[in-house]
Amino acid sequence: MDVAAAVDFTGYNRRTVCQWIRVGKLKALALLQKYMIPKCYLLGRLQQHQPQIPPAYRYALGGAEMERWAMK
């Protein structure tokens, strides 16, 4: 897949994906002036890079915090 497809798949910013490639955190093949990223490499990177979500946001994602806020 190319960088645009990786961005669509992951939801990360294009700049972030390109930076991962430049610094060697994501392996990619340079093909016709375009990076091609094997899916296995992208999935491996996503497993390594799991952002930490603060506890307050975890509640919001689960809906309980939003529900309490809406009831006020």
Secondary structure, 3 states (H helix, E strand, C coil): CEHHHHHHHHCCCHHHHHHHHHHCCCCCEECCCCEECCHHHHHHHHHHCCCCCCHHHHHHHHCHHHHHHHHC
